[in-house]
Amino acid sequence: SGSGGFRKRKHDNFPHGQRREEKENVNPSSALMMSFKSFQLELDTRHDKYERLVKLSRDITIESKRTIFLLHRFTSAPNGEEILSESEAKLDAVRKKIKQVAQELIGEDMYQFHRAISPGLQEYVEAVSFQYFIKTRSLISVEEINKQLIFTAEDREEITNKTSDSQDKQPPTWSLKVTPVDYLLGVADLTGELMRLCISSVGNGDIDTPFELSQFLRQIYDGFTFIGNTGPYEVSKKLYTLKQSLAKVENACYTLKVRGSEIPKHMLADVFSTKTELIDQEEGLS
């Protein structure tokens, strides 16, 4: 056909050998090639940095989870102060990882790497706010969290800086700010831990904690409902699980108030576990 002939003629004009020669004739030191080489290098370093931040975020998540598991033993352990000091040591180790993240982000736009570090920061907020609640029975603010994330150089680094520079300079500082969205998502996850704390404290015969937690969770839930659907998508998604946690704690308080006198203390935890299972089934059906 005519079109086939046209294609053939087109190929005749550009033989393969000639193309290969043209490729070989490209000057690697030309301005265009050099600029593309620099783009390649820039993208490679950015991807490497992103991968390093993902790994650090994973480490932060794991250590924060371990801190939360440790803090859950606070209600049953006789030596509560020891557990709090141990959790502080664990959180210090987490902050060292966050310092590495802050050093990686020097001179970078944090929001370009936000997706890499966000899960770790949320888990850290959850661990810190859980420890703060156990200590003070109140919610830690985002400003207080960010105050703890301002880092200075280690002693050894300071010494090398002083020897290399004749003038006495201030040691360098790094900081990493937890974004409001990460803070909100961390607090939303905290409600699940508080619900577990409520059930375990009842199992240990502590009758007052569930009522305190119920009030506290209701205040958090009220705060989240003010945001509603106007906030980020992830926040409105967490609202459902927050509501579930609140329902379970309120259900526990109801059982304590109405049936607390007739159920032996050691059996209360069993009653709650069956009741929470029923709630989950009802929500699954609805």
C-alpha positions in Angstrom: 0.0 0.0 0.0 1.0 3.6 -0.4 1.4 4.2 3.4 3.8 1.2 3.6 5.8 2.5 0.7 6.0 5.9 2.5 7.3 4.2 5.7 9.9 2.3 3.7 11.1 5.5 2.0 11.2 7.2 5.4 13.5 4.5 6.8 15.7 4.7 3.7 16.4 8.3 4.5 17.6 7.4 8.0 19.6 4.1 7.9 20.3 2.4 11.2 24.1 2.7 10.8 23.8 6.5 10.4 21.7 6.7 13.6 24.3 4.7 15.6 27.0 7.0 14.3 24.9 10.0 15.4 24.6 8.5 18.9 28.4 8.0 19.1 29.0 11.5 17.9 27.1 13.0 20.8 29.5 15.0 22.8 29.4 13.9 26.5 30.8 17.2 27.6 28.2 19.3 25.8 26.2 21.8 27.9 23.0 19.8 27.4 24.5 16.5 28.4 26.2 18.1 31.4 22.9 19.6 32.6 21.1 16.2 32.3 23.9 14.5 34.2 23.4 17.1 37.0 19.6 16.4 37.0 20.3 12.7 37.2 22.6 13.2 40.2 20.1 15.5 41.9 17.3 13.0 41.5 19.4 10.1 42.7 20.5 11.9 45.9 16.8 12.9 46.5 15.6 9.3 46.1 18.4 8.0 48.4 17.5 10.6 51.0 13.8 9.6 50.8 14.7 5.9 51.3 16.9 6.8 54.3 14.0 8.8 55.8 11.6 5.9 55.3 14.0 3.6 57.2 14.4 6.1 60.0 10.6 6.6 60.2 10.2 2.8 60.5 12.7 2.7 63.4 10.8 5.6 65.1 7.5 3.8 64.7 8.9 0.5 66.2 10.5 2.2 69.2 7.4 4.3 69.9 5.2 1.2 69.8 7.6 -0.5 72.3 7.2 2.6 74.6 3.4 2.4 74.4 3.5 -1.4 75.2 5.7 -0.6 78.2 3.4 2.2 79.4 0.4 -0.2 79.4 2.1 -2.1 82.2 1.9 1.0 84.4 -1.6 0.1 85.7 -0.6 -3.4 86.8 3.0 -2.9 87.8 3.7 -2.1 91.5 6.7 0.2 90.5 5.0 2.8 88.3 7.8 5.3 88.6 10.4 2.8 87.3 8.2 2.2 84.2 7.9 6.0 83.6 11.6 6.5 83.8 12.2 3.5 81.5 9.7 5.0 79.0 11.5 8.3 79.2 14.8 6.6 78.3 13.1 4.9 75.3 11.6 8.2 74.1 15.1 9.8 74.3 16.3 7.0 72.0 13.4 7.9 69.6 14.3 11.6 69.8 17.9 10.6 68.7 16.4 9.0 65.6 14.3 12.2 65.0 17.5 14.2 65.3 18.9 12.2 62.4 15.8 13.0 60.4 16.2 16.7 61.2 19.9 16.5 60.0 18.8 14.9 56.8 16.3 17.7 56.2 18.8 20.6 56.6 18.3 22.9 53.6 15.4 20.8 52.3 11.7 21.5 52.0 10.3 19.2 54.7 7.0 18.9 52.8 8.7 17.2 49.9 9.7 14.4 52.3 6.7 14.6 54.6 5.1 11.3 53.4 8.3 9.4 54.3 8.5 10.6 57.9 4.8 11.2 58.7 4.0 7.6 60.0 6.9 7.7 62.4 6.0 11.2 63.7 2.4 10.2 64.3 3.5 7.2 66.3 5.9 9.3 68.3 3.1 11.9 69.1 1.0 8.9 70.3 3.7 7.6 72.6 4.6 11.1 74.0 1.0 12.1 74.6 0.2 8.7 76.2 3.1 9.1 78.7 2.1 12.7 79.3 -1.5 11.6 80.0 -0.4 9.0 82.5 1.7 11.6 84.3 -0.6 14.6 84.3 -4.1 13.3 83.2 -4.1 16.0 80.5 -3.2 16.3 76.8 0.2 17.5 75.6 0.2 20.5 73.2 1.9 20.5 69.8 4.1 23.3 71.1 5.4 21.2 74.0 6.1 18.3 71.6 8.1 20.6 69.3 10.1 22.1 72.2 11.5 18.6 72.8 12.5 18.3 69.1 15.2 21.1 69.2 18.6 19.4 69.1 22.1 20.7 69.7 25.4 19.1 68.7 26.8 16.3 70.8 29.7 17.0 73.2 32.3 15.3 70.9 31.1 17.3 67.9 31.2 20.5 69.9 34.8 19.9 70.8 35.8 19.2 67.2 34.0 22.4 66.2 35.9 24.4 68.8 39.3 23.1 67.8 38.6 23.6 64.1 37.3 27.2 64.6 39.4 29.6 66.5 36.4 31.7 67.5 33.9 30.4 70.1 30.8 29.8 68.1 27.4 28.6 69.3 26.9 24.8 68.7 24.7 24.2 65.7 21.1 23.3 66.4 18.6 21.3 64.4 14.8 21.2 64.9 12.0 19.2 63.4 8.4 20.5 63.7 5.5 18.1 64.0 2.8 19.4 61.6 -0.7 20.0 63.0 -2.0 17.2 60.9 0.5 14.7 62.3 -0.3 15.9 65.8 -4.1 15.4 65.3 -3.6 11.9 63.8 -1.3 11.0 66.7 -3.9 12.2 69.2 -6.6 10.3 67.4 -4.5 7.1 67.7 -4.0 7.9 71.4 -7.7 7.4 72.0 -7.4 3.7 71.1 -4.6 3.3 73.7 -6.7 5.1 76.3 -9.5 2.7 75.6 -7.2 -0.3 76.2 -5.9 1.4 79.4 -9.5 1.8 80.6 -10.3 -2.0 80.1 -7.0 -3.1 81.7 -7.4 -0.7 84.7 -10.9 -2.2 85.4 -9.3 -5.7 85.2 -6.9 -4.5 88.0 -9.8 -3.4 90.1 -9.3 0.4 89.4 -12.8 1.8 89.3 -12.0 5.6 89.0 -9.8 5.6 85.9 -12.6 4.6 83.4 -14.7 7.7 84.5 -11.7 10.0 84.1 -10.9 8.5 80.7 -14.5 8.8 79.6 -14.5 12.6 80.4 -11.2 13.1 78.6 -12.1 11.1 75.5 -15.4 13.0 75.3 -13.5 16.3 75.2 -11.2 15.0 72.5 -14.2 13.7 70.5 -15.9 17.1 70.8 -12.7 18.8 69.5 -12.5 16.4 66.5 -16.2 16.9 65.7 -15.6 20.7 65.4 -13.0 19.9 62.7 -15.4 17.4 61.1 -15.1 17.1 57.3 -13.4 20.5 57.0 -10.0 19.1 58.0 -7.7 16.8 56.1 -9.2 13.5 54.8 -7.1 11.4 57.2 -8.5 13.2 60.2 -12.2 12.7 59.3 -11.3 9.0 58.6 -10.0 8.6 62.2 -13.2 10.1 63.6 -15.0 6.7 63.2 -12.4 4.7 65.3 -12.4 7.5 67.8 -16.1 7.2 68.2 -15.7 3.4 68.6 -13.2 3.9 71.4 -15.4 6.4 73.2 -18.4 4.1 72.9 -16.4 1.2 74.5 -15.2 3.4 77.4 -18.7 4.8 78.0 -20.1 1.3 77.9 -17.5 0.3 80.6 -18.5 3.2 82.8 -22.2 2.3 82.3 -21.5 -1.3 83.4 -19.5 -0.2 86.4 -22.2 2.3 87.5 -25.2 0.0 87.0 -23.8 -3.5 87.6 -20.5 -2.7 89.4 -21.9 -3.7 92.8 -23.2 -7.1 91.7 -20.2 -8.3 89.7 -17.0 -9.3 91.5 -14.0 -7.1 90.7 -12.0 -9.9 89.1 -14.8 -10.7 86.7 -15.4 -7.2 85.5 -12.7 -7.4 82.7 -14.4 -10.5 81.3 -17.8 -8.7 81.2 -16.2 -5.8 79.3 -14.4 -8.0 76.7 -17.7 -9.7 75.8 -19.5 -6.4 75.7 -16.9 -4.8 73.4 -17.1 -7.9 71.1 -20.9 -7.4 70.9 -20.4 -3.7 70.0 -18.0 -4.6 67.3 -20.5 -7.2 65.9 -23.3 -4.6 65.9 -21.1 -2.1 64.1 -20.1 -4.7 61.6 -23.8 -5.4 60.8 -24.9 -1.7 60.6 
